[in-house]
Amino acid sequence: MLRFSKKADYAILLLSHLARHRIGQSIGRGVERAESEDPAPQSAQDLASETGLSPSLTANILKDFARSGILASVRGAGGGYRLERDPQLLSLREILEVVDGPVGLVDCSETAPTGIADDTSAGPGCCHVDSCPSRRPLLALQERISDMLDTIPLYDLVVHRHAASCSTQSSGLTAGTSGSLPHNV
């Protein structure tokens, strides 16, 4: 079964919270913050309280994203974290890769180069690369999944969540989203 790790779920929750903070609480009403206006950083403790996550897990996830450049870490009184990247340009794939590393369905995908048709390299511990009938189809599937994750920006997750929570909006999406999302995203 394909599943996001719990840590990936929590990372999406935290980044969604920071994205809502960055673009303002008026998502769905068509009013956004001015692009030049930086939101105040939010402390790891405040984010943990607001999301219901443990403070230590929250701090660890935030540090990972600060190291990757997706979040800015601000030290001192009034410091904390803020989203450094535009939520419309930050893909779900980028988020997942910070937490769990590259998307991989099978072990042999770790060393598979781009261009599956010419691929003959085996992954760690695989001795069946020459006779495995499922390797190429699974690598093709992995590439399609990765491509799909690249097309889902954090912004759409935030807007979709907000729209779904509003009883006045039945479609689940608001104007300005880049496309429709499956009902379970």
Residue pairs with C-beta under 8 A, 6 or more apart in sequence:
2 105
2 145
4 12
4 96
4 100
5 99
5 100
7 57
7 61
7 99
7 100
8 95
8 96
8 99
8 100
10 51
10 53
10 57
10 58
10 61
11 61
11 64
11 65
11 95
11 96
11 98
11 99
12 92
12 95
12 157
13 51
13 53
14 47
14 51
14 53
14 58
14 61
14 62
14 65
15 65
15 70
15 83
15 90
15 95
15 154
16 154
16 157
16 158
16 161
17 42
17 47
17 50
17 51
18 42
18 47
18 71
18 81
18 82
18 83
19 83
19 87
19 90
19 154
19 155
19 157
19 158
20 27
20 158
20 162
21 39
21 42
21 82
21 83
22 33
22 39
22 82
22 83
22 87
23 32
23 33
23 87
23 155
23 158
24 31
24 32
24 33
26 32
27 158
27 159
27 162
27 174
28 159
28 162
28 163
28 166
28 169
28 174
30 174
30 175
30 176
33 39
38 82
39 82
40 78
40 80
40 82
41 72
41 73
41 74
41 78
41 79
41 80
41 81
41 82
42 80
42 81
42 82
43 79
43 80
43 81
44 55
44 58
44 59
44 62
44 80
44 81
45 55
45 58
46 80
47 53
47 58
47 62
47 80
47 81
48 54
48 55
48 57
48 58
48 59
51 58
61 99
62 71
62 73
62 81
63 73
64 98
64 99
65 71
65 81
65 98
66 72
66 73
66 81
68 98
69 84
69 85
70 83
70 84
70 85
70 90
70 94
70 95
70 98
71 81
71 82
71 83
71 84
72 81
72 82
72 83
72 84
73 79
73 80
73 81
74 80
74 81
74 82
83 90
86 155
87 153
87 154
87 155
87 158
88 153
88 154
88 155
88 178
89 153
90 153
90 154
90 155
91 149
91 150
91 151
91 152
91 153
91 154
92 149
92 150
92 152
92 153
92 154
92 157
93 103
93 146
93 149
93 150
93 152
95 154
96 103
96 149
97 103
102 110
103 142
103 145
103 146
103 149
104 110
104 142
105 138
105 139
105 141
105 142
105 145
106 123
106 135
106 138
106 139
106 142
107 123
107 124
107 125
107 126
108 121
108 122
108 123
108 126
108 129
108 132
108 135
108 139
109 123
109 138
109 139
109 142
110 123
110 124
111 121
111 122
111 123
111 124
112 119
112 121
112 123
112 139
113 119
113 121
116 136
116 139
116 140
116 143
117 136
119 136
119 139
120 129
120 130
121 129
122 128
122 129
123 129
126 132
129 135
151 178
151 179
152 181
152 185
153 178
155 177
155 178
156 177
156 178
156 179
156 181
157 181
157 185
159 173
159 174
159 176
159 177
160 172
160 173
160 177
160 181
160 185
162 174
163 169
163 171
163 172
163 173
163 174
164 172
172 181
172 183
173 180
173 181
